[in-house]
């Protein structure tokens, strides 16, 4: 991602953060994203660099006034005034804000940590069950029917934000359900100014081990780190940590490979 695009995304984040909350913002922004995804003409019209920013905003107003809240329209106005590489990039930026709006609701209700953990656990459930993973990815099944399956799996087992976001992940704008959920979990950590570390271990960490690892990673990263643990019994001892783009390999297998390179 280019620096200019990161700046646009950060600017849009700030707009949402400064907009008075509303329960409808997330759902309305998701609806806007769906409209963009379904119409190449609309995507081109709202991102055409040859059209004045004010004219693109006016088009958004004509399409959305009376259909969405003023808060949602404000976010869309700010988005279409920016110069995006293309319509799908605009849609992705708006989906980011829709997810962040849902996470902000969870945070206001004191449920953000639970939402982050529940989304991660559900993604692991899907990943570990090929039949379920294939069912959620099957484009021959309507999105609505796949979302109904998600609801049935989560009903009475997770909070409203978890269910809403898991249902939304079925659309899989990030290629797969798993990738999409992973992005949501990362945003949930960022909502509290934390980095997300995925920790793969052969056996579950004790509370003390998890606390020590989190402290060490937080010190290394220079900010708070949230740990999501994945137990992989086939892992040959040790630990593997994925922190952003950085991978910290501490498995027995990796140390054996290092030894082979040293003495080979």
N, C-alpha and C positions, 0 to 999 in steps of 0.2 A: 504494500500500500504506500502510495506517495505521501510526502510530507503535506502537500496541499490538501489531499483527501483526508488525511488524519485531522488537519485543522478544521475542515468542514464538518467532520463528524463530531469533534469536540465542541464546536460552536453550536451544533444542533443539540448535543447533550445538555449544554448550558440552558438552551431555550426551554427544554422539557423541565429541567430542574427548577427553573424560575416560574414555571406555569402552575397556577393553583391546581391541585389534584382534582381529579374527577374519575369516578368509577368507569365512565364510558370511554375514556381516552384510548386505552389499550385496544378494546374491541373495534373502535372506529378507525384507528390507524391500521389495524390488520385488514379491515375492509378496504381501505384505500390501497394497501399493498396488493390485495387480490385483484382490484380493478386494474392496477398498473400491470400486473403479471398477465392479465387476460387480454390486454389491448396494446399492441405495438404502436398504434397511432397515438394513443394517449401518452405512452412513454416518450415518444418523440416530441410531442407537443409541449410537454412539461419540462423537457431538458434541451430544447433547441437553442443552441448558443446564438443563433441569428435573430432570436426573438427577445425583445427587451424583458428584463426581470419583472417589471411591473405588469407586462402583458401576460407573462406566465402565471403570475399571482392572480391576475384578474380571471384567467381561465379556471384556475383552481377554485376561486370563489364562485363562479357560475356553476361549476359542477357540484360543489359541496355545501354551499350555504343552504341552511334548512335541513340538511341531512346529517350534519355532524355538529358537535358542540363548538363554541368559539375557541376553546382551548385547543382542540384538535386542528381546527382551521388555521390557527396561529402557527402551529408546528409545521403544517404542510406549506403555508406561505413562506416560512423561513427556509424550508428545504428547497422549494422550487426556485427561490431567488438565487441559490448557489449554482455554480457550474459543475455538474457531475459528468463523468466520462460517458455515461449512457443511462438509459431509463432503468435498467435493472440495478444499477448502482444506487440510483435514487430510491428504488423500492427497498433495497437492502438497508439503506440508511433509515428509512421510515420504519421498517420492521424492527430494527434495533431499538428505536424509540418506543415502539409498541411493547416490546419485551421489557424494557426498562420501566415503562409506566406500570406494567403488571407487577414487577418486582418492587417498585416504590409503594404500591398498595400493600404488598405483603410486609414490607419494612414498617410501614405506618401501623400495621396491626401486630407488630412484634413477631412476625412469622417468617422472616426472611431466611434465617438459618435453617429452619425446618424445610422451607421450600427448596433451598439449595441442596440439602441432603436428600430430600425425597426425589428430586429430579435426577440426581446422580444415581440413587439406588434403582430407580425405574429404568434408567438407561442401561444399567448393568443387567437387570432382569431381561430386558429385550435382547441385549447383545448375547446373553448366555443361552437364549432359547431360539434356535434357528426357525422353528415353526412360527413363533410369534414375530420374529424379525421379518420373515418373509411375508407374513400377512400384512404387517404395517407398511411394507414397501411395495406391495402388489398394486400397480396402477390400474389393474382391471377392476379392482374394488374401489368404489367411490370414496372420496375423502370423508364424507359424512359417515359412512359405515365403518371406516377405520377409526374415526374419532369416537364412535359409539363403543367400539372395542376397548379403546383406551379408558373411557369413562367406566365401563364395566370392571376393568382391572383395578382402577384407582378408587372407586366409589367407597366412601366411608374409611378409606385408608390414607388419604392425603388431603391437604388443605385445598382451598379453592384456587389459589394461584398455581399450585402444582398441577392440578387437573387442567386448568385453562392453558397453561404453557405446554403440557404434554400433548394435549389435543392439537394445539397449534403446530407442534413439531411434526405431526403427521404430514403436513404440507411439504416438509423437507426441502426448504429453499437452499439449505447448505448441503445439497446432494443426497444425503441420507438422513434418516431419523436420528441415528446415533450422533452424527456430526452436528445436527441442529441442536439437539439437547445439550451436547457438550458446550456449544456456544452460549446457550442460556445459562448453564452453570457458571461459566466464566464471567458472564455479565453479573450474575448474582454475587459472586465474590467481589467484583469491581464496585458493586453498589455500596460496599462497606470499605472501599479503598484497600482491598486485599488482593493478592495474587493467588491463583489456584495451583496447587501442586498435586499431581496425580502420583500416588505412591503404590508401586507394585511390590508385594511381598509374598513369600512362600507361606508364612503363617501370620495371623493377625498380630498387629502391634499391641503391646500393653498400653495402658493409659499413660504410664511414665515415658515409655519409648516414643509414643506419639507426641507428647508434650515436648520432649527434648528435641525431636526432629523438627517440629514446628518452630521452636525457638532458634535452632541452628539455621533453618532455611530463611526465617524472617531476618536474621542478622545478615545473612549473605545477600538477600534481595534488597535490604534497606527499607522494607515495609512489611506489614503483617501478611502472613501466608496462611491460607486455608488448606487443609489436607483432605483429600479424598482417597481413601484406601481401597485398593483392589487386591484381593487374595488370589494368587495363582499357585496352587499346590505344585505344579510342575516346574516352577521357578527354582533353579538350583541354588537355593540359599541366598542370603544377602538381601539387597534391596535395589530397586530402580526408581528413580525420581524424575518426573517430567515437570519442569517448572518453566512455563512459557516455551520458548524455543530451545531451552537448555535441557539436556539429559544428563543426569548424574547416575552413573552405572556403578553399582556396588555388589553385583551378584557374583557368586562363586564362578559361574561360567565365564564372566568377563575377566575375572582375575586369572583364570586358566588360559584364556586367550592371550592376555598380556604376557604371561609366562612363556607361552609358545613363541610369541613374537620376539621375546627377549633372548631365548635360548635356541630358537630355530635356525 
